[in-house]
Amino acid sequence: MDYGMISKIEKAKIYAEERADRIEFESLRVRLQGDNNEDPHIVEYNQGEWHCDCDFFASRGVCSHSMAIERILQNMVELAQSV
């Protein structure tokens, strides 16, 4: 491996460790396989707003799918406000 690539890998590690100060999600689209459907749900995050295509989210503004992605991202995005 060349020295240029080694320095990029090291820089990437630093960026990842300092993620709270360096990274801000603007948008994200995720396919999440739930327990009740054959097809996965689509969970989206855009400019601080969450959306999921499931019926529960449509009625409550939050669901297990969106909360799972929030947990995975751990303080990297704004949490959904439950209604």
N, C-alpha and C positions, 0 to 999 in steps of 0.2 A: 504494500500500500504506500502511496506517495505521501510526502510530508504535508502537502496542501490538503489532502483529504483528512489526514489525522487532525490537523488544526480545526477543520470544519466540524469534525465529530466532537472534539472537545468543546467548541463553541456551542454546539447544539445541546450538549449536556448542561452547560451553564444556563442557557436560555430555559431549558426545561425545569431546572432547579429553581430559577427565579421567575417562574411562570406568573405568579400573582402580581408581580411588578411589571412584567413585560408583555403579557398576552391578554387580549380582550376579544372575546367572541362577538362577532357582529351577526353572523348567521350560521345555521347548521341544519342539516337535514339527515335524519336517521331512520333506518328501517328497523323496527323492533318486533320480533316474533313473540306475540302474546300466547296465552294458554287457550283462549277461546276461539280463535279464528285460524283458518288455514293460511290466509294471507297475512303478512306482517303489517303492523300499523306504521304510519308515517308520522314521526314526531319532528316538529320544526321549531327552531328558535331564530327570531329575526328582530334585531334592534330592541332587545329586552322583552319581546312578546313570545310566549309559547303557544303552540297549537298542536293538537293531535287529532287524527281523523276518527277516533273512537266516539261512541255515543256518550260515554260518561264525561269526557272532556267537554263535549258540546253543551251538557247541562250544568257542569260544575266549574269549568275553566281550569281544571287540573285533573290528572288521572295517574294511575300507577305507571303508565308508560313515560309520561313527562317527568314524573318524580324520579324514576329510575335513571333517566339521563342526567337530571340535576345531581343525583348522588354520584354518578360516574365522573362528572365534571368538577365536583367538589369546590365550590366557591369561585368557579371560573365564569359563571353566568349569574344573572339575576334570578332569584327564585320566583316561581309562579305564585301569584297571590290567590289563595283560595277564596271562593265567593261565599 
